[in-house]
């Protein structure tokens, strides 16, 4: 009976130490790419399988990351913000490339996250997507900090520098969306989205919108801002409130694509055509944006790159490496909802 290959056998074949083999099979950046690929090829040739349980006992690591997703109201049973679905795929792939497993779970918003995951060795670190009301959520993060949990959140830059956050530059995104509408000749531009401290990402998008108006010597009209949460229903209600106010407007910038889709539905029901009468710009570039009628002009967040950065950041924390908050640039995807015959 042929004995199973061991990491010692691979080390002998590769002419490296056993510790180098272990690092290479975990895709550790401490081993250069050429050596990693050579060791991995030898391991494959020898049909070597990592004994993950034994490895975990030696390192006291689970080689698992926990991805906690905040439940959101949706039109289906997923309870997941559609924007996060595309990021989920990127995070899963990035985690696998680093030799880690990914544990995906809904956030229960309890104060016991640390005991549920890192303390119980279920995961070495936590990635948090979504947080509902930011003010209510803040003290949960403080609990994680107190217990030295390795974690990273997707969202706005946090005032507490101990919180590692990765997010898009929402201010820049709001600016380029409004700048585009201004370039089309629109001056009276409404904003649909919560602009309070309870939703810092939406607030930053609004502040970018206001800055673009100011640069064009246009004073932001408070009557053209209506609160909306990240659902189609909320966008529908906000657009109706805007129409009922009788304040004239020529275009709408919404804090999310879901809000935009709901707003367009409300406009159509009231006989207001998009883009013939009103131009609309959304935010996120979720998959359905390109299939909406009309196809939605929107601010794109690079979910693939975002997922990679989230995984890389929490792993740096785990390894004790220096890591800092990051804001990723956004871009504008122009489609028919602003009058451009693109699609």
C-alpha positions in Angstrom: 0.0 0.0 0.0 1.5 3.4 -1.1 1.9 5.8 1.8 0.4 9.3 1.5 2.8 12.1 0.5 3.7 14.5 3.3 4.8 18.1 3.4 8.3 16.8 4.2 8.3 14.8 0.9 7.3 17.9 -1.0 10.0 20.0 0.7 12.6 17.4 -0.3 11.4 17.4 -3.9 11.3 21.2 -4.0 14.6 21.8 -2.2 13.0 24.1 0.4 12.1 23.9 4.1 8.9 22.3 5.4 7.7 25.7 6.7 8.1 27.2 3.2 5.9 24.4 1.8 3.3 25.1 4.4 3.3 28.8 3.5 3.2 28.1 -0.2 0.2 25.8 0.1 -1.6 28.6 2.0 -0.7 31.1 -0.8 1.2 33.1 1.7 2.8 36.3 0.1 5.9 35.5 2.3 6.8 33.0 -0.4 7.5 34.5 -3.9 5.1 33.6 -6.7 7.5 31.4 -8.7 8.3 29.2 -5.7 4.7 29.0 -4.6 3.7 27.8 -8.1 6.5 25.2 -8.2 5.6 23.8 -4.7 1.9 23.7 -5.6 2.6 21.9 -8.8 4.7 19.3 -7.0 2.0 18.9 -4.4 -0.6 18.3 -7.1 1.7 15.8 -8.8 2.1 13.9 -5.6 -1.7 14.1 -4.9 -1.0 15.8 -1.6 -4.0 17.0 0.5 -3.6 19.5 3.3 -4.7 18.1 6.7 -6.6 21.2 7.7 -7.5 20.0 11.1 -3.9 19.2 12.0 -2.8 22.6 10.6 -5.4 24.4 12.6 -4.3 22.7 15.8 -0.7 23.7 15.2 -1.5 27.4 14.4 -4.6 27.9 16.5 -6.2 29.3 13.4 -9.3 28.1 11.7 -8.2 29.3 8.2 -11.8 30.5 7.9 -13.2 34.0 7.5 -16.7 34.9 8.6 -18.8 37.1 6.3 -21.7 38.6 8.2 -24.4 40.2 6.0 -27.0 42.6 7.5 -30.6 41.6 6.6 -32.3 44.1 4.3 -35.9 44.4 3.2 -36.1 43.1 -0.4 -38.7 42.2 -3.0 -37.8 38.5 -2.7 -36.9 36.2 0.1 -33.1 36.7 -0.1 -33.1 39.6 2.5 -29.7 40.6 0.9 -29.1 44.0 -0.7 -28.6 43.2 -4.4 -25.4 45.2 -4.4 -23.9 42.8 -1.9 -24.7 39.7 -4.0 -22.1 40.7 -6.6 -19.6 41.5 -3.8 -20.3 38.1 -2.2 -18.9 36.3 -5.3 -15.7 38.4 -5.3 -15.1 37.9 -1.5 -15.6 34.1 -2.0 -13.1 33.9 -4.8 -10.5 36.1 -3.0 -10.9 34.0 0.2 -10.3 30.8 -1.7 -7.2 32.2 -3.4 -5.7 32.9 0.0 -6.3 29.3 1.1 -9.2 30.2 3.5 -12.8 29.0 3.8 -15.6 31.4 4.0 -18.4 31.2 6.5 -21.4 33.2 5.4 -24.1 34.2 7.9 -26.7 36.9 8.5 -25.9 39.4 11.2 -28.2 38.9 14.2 -27.1 42.4 15.5 -26.4 40.9 18.9 -23.5 41.9 21.2 -22.2 38.4 21.0 -20.5 38.4 17.6 -17.0 37.8 19.0 -18.0 34.8 21.1 -19.9 33.4 18.1 -17.0 33.6 15.7 -13.4 34.4 16.6 -13.6 33.4 20.3 -15.0 30.0 19.4 -12.4 29.5 16.7 -15.1 29.4 14.0 -13.3 32.2 12.2 -10.0 34.1 12.4 -11.5 37.3 11.2 -14.8 38.9 10.3 -16.0 40.9 7.2 -19.2 43.0 7.8 -21.4 44.0 4.9 -24.2 46.4 5.7 -25.2 47.8 9.1 -28.7 49.2 9.0 -28.9 52.3 11.1 -25.3 53.5 11.6 -26.0 55.2 15.0 -27.5 52.0 16.4 -24.7 49.9 15.0 -21.7 51.9 16.3 -21.6 50.4 19.8 -21.5 46.9 18.3 -18.2 47.7 16.7 -16.9 49.1 20.0 -17.5 45.6 21.5 -15.5 44.0 18.8 -12.6 46.5 19.3 -12.6 45.9 23.1 -12.1 42.2 22.5 -9.4 42.7 19.8 -11.4 41.1 17.1 -9.9 41.1 13.6 -12.7 42.7 11.5 -13.3 45.0 8.5 -16.5 46.7 7.5 -17.7 47.8 4.1 -19.0 51.4 4.4 -18.2 55.0 5.0 -15.0 56.1 6.7 -15.4 55.6 10.4 -14.6 58.4 12.9 -13.1 55.8 15.2 -9.7 55.1 13.7 -9.7 51.7 15.4 -12.4 50.6 13.0 -11.0 49.4 9.7 -13.4 50.4 7.0 -13.2 49.9 3.2 -15.7 51.7 1.0 -16.2 53.7 -2.1 -15.7 57.4 -2.3 -19.4 58.3 -1.9 -18.7 62.0 -2.0 -16.9 61.7 -5.4 -19.7 59.4 -6.6 -22.4 62.0 -5.7 -20.4 64.7 -7.4 -19.9 63.0 -10.7 -23.6 61.9 -10.9 -24.8 65.5 -10.4 -22.0 66.9 -12.6 -23.3 64.7 -15.4 -26.9 65.9 -15.0 -25.6 69.5 -15.0 -23.7 68.9 -18.2 -27.0 67.9 -19.8 -28.4 71.3 -18.9 -30.4 70.3 -15.8 -30.3 72.8 -13.0 -33.2 71.8 -10.7 -32.0 68.4 -9.5 -33.8 66.5 -6.8 -32.1 64.1 -4.4 -33.8 61.0 -3.0 -32.1 59.4 -0.1 -31.5 59.8 3.7 -29.0 62.6 4.2 -28.7 62.2 8.0 -25.9 60.7 10.1 -27.9 57.5 10.4 -26.9 56.7 6.8 -23.4 58.1 6.3 -22.9 56.6 2.8 -26.1 58.2 1.5 -25.2 61.5 3.3 -21.8 61.6 1.6 -23.5 61.1 -1.8 -25.8 64.0 -1.0 -22.8 66.2 0.1 -21.1 65.4 -3.2 -24.3 66.3 -5.0 -24.4 69.6 -3.2 -20.8 70.4 -4.0 -21.4 69.9 -7.7 -24.3 72.2 -7.5 -22.3 74.9 -5.6 -19.5 74.6 -8.2 -22.1 75.4 -10.9 -23.3 78.4 -8.8 -26.6 76.7 -8.0 -27.9 76.7 -4.4 -29.2 73.3 -3.2 -32.9 73.5 -2.6 -33.9 71.7 0.6 -37.4 71.2 -0.8 -35.8 68.9 -3.5 -34.3 66.5 -1.0 -36.6 63.7 0.2 -35.6 60.9 2.5 -35.6 57.4 1.1 -34.2 54.1 2.3 -32.6 51.5 0.1 -35.8 49.9 -1.3 -37.9 50.3 -4.4 -40.9 51.0 -2.2 -39.1 53.8 -0.4 -38.0 55.3 -3.8 -41.6 55.1 -5.0 -42.9 56.9 -1.9 -40.2 59.6 -2.0 -40.9 60.3 -5.7 -44.6 60.7 -5.0 -43.8 63.1 -2.2 -41.5 65.0 -4.5 -44.3 65.3 -7.1 -46.9 66.2 -4.5 -44.7 69.1 -3.3 -45.3 70.8 -6.6 -41.7 72.1 -6.5 -40.4 72.2 -10.1 -37.5 69.9 -10.9 -35.8 68.6 -14.1 -33.8 65.6 -12.9 -33.4 63.2 -10.0 -30.3 61.8 -8.4 -31.0 58.9 -6.1 -28.8 57.4 -3.4 -29.2 53.9 -4.8 -30.4 52.0 -7.9 -33.3 50.5 -5.9 -34.5 53.9 -5.0 -34.2 55.0 -8.6 -36.2 52.0 -9.9 -39.0 52.8 -7.4 -38.9 56.5 -8.4 -39.1 55.7 -12.1 -42.2 53.5 -11.4 -43.9 56.4 -9.5 -43.1 58.9 -12.2 -44.5 56.6 -14.9 -47.7 56.0 -12.9 -48.1 59.8 -12.8 -47.6 60.2 -16.5 -44.1 61.6 -16.2 -41.8 60.0 -18.8 -38.1 59.1 -18.2 -36.0 60.5 -19.7 -38.3 62.6 -21.9 -39.6 64.7 -19.0 -37.3 63.8 -16.1 -33.7 62.5 -16.2 -32.8 59.9 -13.5 -29.4 58.8 -12.1 -29.0 55.9 -9.6 -26.1 54.6 -7.6 -24.5 51.1 -7.3 -24.9 49.7 -10.8 -26.6 46.5 -9.5 -27.2 43.9 -12.3 -30.8 44.9 -12.8 -29.8 48.5 -13.6 -28.9 47.7 -17.2 -32.2 45.8 -17.7 -34.5 48.5 -16.2 -36.8 50.4 -18.5 -35.3 52.8 -19.4 -31.8 51.4 -18.7 -30.5 53.3 -15.7 -27.6 55.7 -15.7 -25.8 55.0 -12.4 -22.6 55.4 -10.4 -20.6 52.2 -10.4 -18.8 50.7 -7.5 -16.2 48.1 -8.4 -17.5 45.1 -6.4 -14.8 42.8 -7.7 -11.9 45.0 -6.5 -13.8 45.8 -3.3 -14.1 42.1 -2.4 -10.4 41.6 -2.9 -9.5 44.6 -0.8 -11.8 43.5 2.1 -10.2 40.0 2.2 -6.7 41.3 1.9 -7.3 43.9 4.7 -8.7 41.5 7.2 -5.9 39.0 6.5 -3.3 41.7 7.0 -4.9 42.3 10.4 -4.7 38.6 11.3 -1.0 38.6 10.3 -0.3 41.7 12.3 0.6 43.8 9.3 -0.1 47.5 9.0 -3.5 48.3 7.4 -5.5 51.4 6.9 -9.0 52.7 5.8 -9.4 53.0 2.1 -11.9 54.8 -0.2 -12.2 53.3 -3.7 -13.0 55.5 -6.7 -16.3 55.3 -8.5 -17.2 55.7 -12.2 -20.3 56.8 -14.1 -22.1 54.3 -16.3 -24.3 56.3 -18.8 -27.4 54.7 -20.1 -30.9 55.8 -21.4 -32.4 57.2 -18.2 -30.7 60.5 -18.8 -31.7 60.7 -22.5 -28.5 59.2 -23.9 -29.3 56.5 -26.4 -26.5 54.2 -25.2 -28.1 50.7 -24.8 
